[in-house]
């Protein structure tokens, strides 16, 4: 997919998903977010950038960790995600957190202006992740810390058939590079190529739990990366896609709901 089109698809798709993302994914991503924060090891006064911040989950945790003398900037390609993050910050009184719509590949931020850069489950959507990492390196001070989390190996993510099912109904792949960063040492190698020193890299197994098929489908289609494609399907296509996805999740069906395996890759590095 041409890069400009991919950015547009991602922007419009996440705009569509913004209102549903938080209730559908907060619990599912709690493990990855906790691991992100553990590796970040934030201290009072840190200046933090959260790239692809979504509705602000990690950014608001970071704002609490760095305290009133620290600051957090969250950026995302989706304007509606940014609006949601701003509302959440206002509700919890996080006056040290600000949010701006911005492209990860072209950060409109000064050089060496942050102590820590976070990127939780967003780099997979960027057309040129190597360029995005170079931008993260540019805005980090010397000796600053980077923590990136992506989804892991496709074969270990039980919900991965989602993409092939959707791609069977559209003209172009909705997320053509989604699992590439989770293969082998791809993410760590890209960070090293962007002049980061790798401090830690690890894989972490997790489980996505859904009460029933309806919850699993809403998370996949309404609050996830294929939301734009789903919004354009007619009722017949939606029924077919839903049926195929539920069939794909059958191995993970339990007496109560679904327990779908997944994997994250975490890389911590220093500028």
C-alpha positions as CSV (number, residue, x, y, z in Angstrom):
1,X,0.0,0.0,0.0
2,X,1.3,3.5,-0.9
3,X,2.5,5.2,2.3
4,X,0.2,8.3,2.0
5,X,-2.8,6.0,1.6
6,X,-1.8,3.9,4.5
7,X,-1.6,6.9,6.8
8,X,-5.0,8.1,5.6
9,X,-6.5,4.6,6.3
10,X,-4.9,4.5,9.7
11,X,-6.0,8.0,10.6
12,X,-9.7,7.5,9.5
13,X,-9.8,4.0,11.0
14,X,-8.6,5.1,14.4
15,X,-10.9,8.1,14.3
16,X,-13.7,5.5,13.9
17,X,-12.4,3.4,16.7
18,X,-11.8,6.1,19.2
19,X,-15.0,6.0,21.2
20,X,-14.9,2.2,21.4
21,X,-11.2,1.6,22.0
22,X,-10.9,2.3,25.7
23,X,-13.8,0.1,26.9
24,X,-12.9,-2.7,24.6
25,X,-9.1,-2.8,25.0
26,X,-8.1,-1.3,28.3
27,X,-8.1,-4.6,30.2
28,X,-6.7,-6.6,27.3
29,X,-3.6,-4.3,27.0
30,X,-3.0,-3.8,30.7
31,X,-0.2,-6.4,30.8
32,X,1.6,-4.8,27.9
33,X,1.2,-1.3,29.4
34,X,2.5,-2.4,32.8
35,X,5.6,-3.9,31.1
36,X,6.1,-0.7,29.2
37,X,6.0,1.3,32.4
38,X,8.3,-1.1,34.2
39,X,10.9,-0.8,31.5
40,X,10.6,3.0,31.3
41,X,11.5,3.3,35.0
42,X,10.1,6.9,35.1
43,X,11.2,9.2,37.9
44,X,9.9,12.5,39.2
45,X,10.7,15.3,36.8
46,X,11.2,13.2,33.6
47,X,10.1,14.7,30.3
48,X,8.2,12.0,28.5
49,X,6.9,11.6,24.9
50,X,4.3,9.0,24.1
51,X,4.2,8.3,20.4
52,X,0.9,6.8,19.0
53,X,-0.6,7.5,22.4
54,X,-4.2,6.6,21.4
55,X,-6.7,7.5,24.1
56,X,-3.9,8.3,26.5
57,X,-3.6,5.2,28.7
58,X,0.2,5.0,28.9
59,X,0.6,8.8,28.8
60,X,-1.6,9.3,31.9
61,X,0.2,6.6,33.8
62,X,3.4,8.4,32.9
63,X,2.1,11.8,34.0
64,X,1.3,10.3,37.4
65,X,4.8,8.8,37.6
66,X,6.8,11.9,36.7
67,X,4.8,14.2,39.0
68,X,4.1,17.9,38.9
69,X,7.8,18.8,38.0
70,X,7.7,16.4,35.0
71,X,5.8,16.5,31.8
72,X,4.2,14.2,29.2
73,X,3.4,14.9,25.6
74,X,1.2,12.4,23.8
75,X,1.0,12.4,20.0
76,X,-1.2,10.4,17.7
77,X,-2.2,10.5,14.0
78,X,-5.9,10.3,15.0
79,X,-7.5,13.6,16.0
80,X,-10.4,11.8,17.7
81,X,-8.0,9.7,19.8
82,X,-6.3,12.9,20.8
83,X,-9.6,14.4,21.7
84,X,-10.4,11.4,23.9
85,X,-7.0,11.6,25.6
86,X,-7.5,15.3,26.4
87,X,-10.9,14.5,27.9
88,X,-9.4,11.8,30.1
89,X,-6.5,14.1,31.2
90,X,-9.0,16.8,32.2
91,X,-11.2,14.2,34.1
92,X,-8.2,13.0,36.2
93,X,-6.6,16.4,36.6
94,X,-3.4,15.5,34.7
95,X,-2.3,19.1,34.1
96,X,1.2,18.0,33.3
97,X,0.0,16.0,30.2
98,X,-0.7,17.5,26.8
99,X,-1.8,15.9,23.6
100,X,-1.3,16.8,20.0
101,X,-2.2,15.3,16.6
102,X,1.1,14.4,15.0
103,X,2.7,12.0,12.5
104,X,5.2,9.6,14.2
105,X,7.4,9.9,11.1
106,X,7.6,13.7,11.3
107,X,7.6,14.8,14.9
108,X,7.1,18.6,15.1
109,X,9.2,18.7,18.3
110,X,12.7,20.1,19.2
111,X,15.8,18.0,19.2
112,X,16.9,16.4,22.5
113,X,13.8,17.7,24.3
114,X,12.7,14.4,26.1
115,X,14.2,12.1,28.7
116,X,12.0,9.1,27.7
117,X,10.1,8.1,24.6
118,X,7.4,5.5,24.8
119,X,5.6,3.8,21.9
120,X,3.0,1.1,22.9
121,X,1.5,-1.0,20.1
122,X,1.6,1.8,17.6
123,X,4.8,1.3,15.5
124,X,3.2,-1.5,13.5
125,X,0.8,0.9,11.8
126,X,3.5,3.3,10.6
127,X,4.4,3.0,6.9
128,X,8.1,3.7,7.6
129,X,8.9,2.5,11.2
130,X,12.6,3.1,10.6
131,X,12.0,6.8,9.9
132,X,9.7,7.0,13.0
133,X,12.5,5.5,15.2
134,X,15.0,8.0,13.8
135,X,12.6,10.8,14.8
136,X,12.3,9.3,18.3
137,X,16.1,9.2,18.5
138,X,16.3,12.9,17.4
139,X,13.9,14.2,20.1
140,X,15.6,12.2,22.9
141,X,18.4,13.8,24.9
142,X,21.8,12.0,24.9
143,X,21.4,9.0,27.3
144,X,17.6,9.2,27.1
145,X,15.5,6.0,27.2
146,X,13.2,4.4,24.5
147,X,10.7,1.7,25.2
148,X,8.7,0.2,22.3
149,X,6.1,-2.5,22.5
150,X,4.7,-4.3,19.4
151,X,2.6,-7.4,18.8
152,X,4.7,-10.5,18.5
153,X,4.9,-13.5,16.2
154,X,1.8,-13.9,14.0
155,X,1.6,-17.7,14.8
156,X,1.4,-16.9,18.5
157,X,-1.4,-14.4,18.2
158,X,-4.6,-16.3,18.1
159,X,-6.6,-13.4,16.7
160,X,-4.3,-12.9,13.7
161,X,-6.7,-14.5,11.2
162,X,-8.6,-11.2,11.5
163,X,-6.4,-9.5,8.9
164,X,-6.7,-12.2,6.2
165,X,-10.5,-12.4,6.7
166,X,-10.8,-8.6,6.2
167,X,-8.3,-8.5,3.3
168,X,-10.5,-11.1,1.5
169,X,-13.2,-8.4,1.4
170,X,-11.2,-5.3,0.4
171,X,-9.0,-4.2,-2.5
172,X,-5.8,-3.6,-0.5
173,X,-4.4,-5.0,2.7
174,X,-5.6,-3.1,5.7
175,X,-2.4,-3.5,7.8
176,X,0.3,-4.8,5.4
177,X,3.2,-4.7,7.8
178,X,1.4,-5.5,11.0
179,X,3.3,-8.5,12.3
180,X,6.7,-7.8,10.6
181,X,8.1,-6.0,13.6
182,X,7.3,-8.9,15.8
183,X,9.4,-11.4,13.7
184,X,12.7,-12.6,15.2
185,X,14.8,-9.5,16.2
186,X,13.3,-7.1,13.7
187,X,12.3,-4.5,16.2
188,X,15.6,-4.5,18.1
189,X,17.5,-4.4,14.8
190,X,15.5,-1.4,13.6
191,X,16.2,0.4,16.9
192,X,19.9,-0.4,16.5
193,X,19.9,0.9,12.9
194,X,18.4,4.2,14.3
195,X,21.5,4.5,16.5
196,X,20.0,3.3,19.7
197,X,21.9,1.1,22.1
198,X,19.8,-1.9,23.0
199,X,19.4,-2.4,26.7
200,X,16.8,-5.2,26.8
201,X,14.6,-7.2,24.4
202,X,12.1,-9.8,25.4
203,X,8.9,-11.6,24.3
204,X,5.9,-11.8,26.6
205,X,3.0,-14.2,26.3
206,X,-0.4,-12.9,27.3
207,X,-4.1,-13.9,26.9
208,X,-6.9,-11.8,25.5
209,X,-10.1,-12.7,27.4
210,X,-13.6,-12.1,26.0
211,X,-16.9,-12.9,27.7
212,X,-18.5,-14.1,24.4
213,X,-18.2,-14.0,20.6
214,X,-19.9,-10.6,20.5
215,X,-17.3,-9.0,22.7
216,X,-14.5,-10.6,20.7
217,X,-16.0,-9.3,17.5
218,X,-16.6,-5.8,18.7
219,X,-13.0,-5.5,19.9
220,X,-11.7,-6.8,16.5
221,X,-14.0,-4.8,14.2
222,X,-15.3,-1.8,16.0
223,X,-12.4,-0.8,18.3
224,X,-9.4,-2.1,16.4
225,X,-7.2,-1.5,13.3
226,X,-9.9,-2.7,10.8
227,X,-12.6,-0.3,12.0
228,X,-12.6,1.7,8.8
229,X,-13.1,-1.3,6.6
230,X,-15.8,-2.7,8.9
231,X,-17.7,0.6,8.8
232,X,-18.0,0.3,5.0
233,X,-19.2,-3.2,4.9
234,X,-22.9,-3.9,4.2
235,X,-24.9,-6.3,6.4
236,X,-24.2,-9.4,4.3
237,X,-20.4,-8.8,4.3
238,X,-20.4,-8.1,8.1
239,X,-22.3,-11.3,8.7
240,X,-19.8,-13.3,6.6
241,X,-16.7,-11.7,8.2
242,X,-18.1,-12.2,11.7
243,X,-18.9,-15.8,11.0
244,X,-15.4,-16.5,9.7
245,X,-13.7,-14.7,12.6
246,X,-15.7,-16.6,15.2
247,X,-14.8,-19.9,13.4
248,X,-11.1,-18.8,13.6
249,X,-11.4,-18.3,17.4
250,X,-13.0,-21.7,18.0
251,X,-9.7,-23.3,19.3
252,X,-9.7,-20.7,22.1
253,X,-13.3,-21.1,23.1
254,X,-13.7,-22.1,26.7
255,X,-16.7,-22.9,29.0
256,X,-17.0,-19.2,29.7
257,X,-16.1,-17.0,26.7
258,X,-12.8,-17.0,24.9
259,X,-9.1,-17.0,26.0
260,X,-7.1,-16.0,23.0
261,X,-3.3,-16.3,23.2
262,X,-1.2,-13.4,22.1
263,X,2.4,-12.2,22.3
264,X,4.1,-8.9,22.8
265,X,7.7,-7.9,21.9
266,X,9.3,-5.3,24.2
267,X,12.6,-3.4,23.4
268,X,14.3,-1.0,25.8
269,X,17.1,1.1,24.3
270,X,19.2,4.2,25.1
271,X,20.1,7.1,22.8
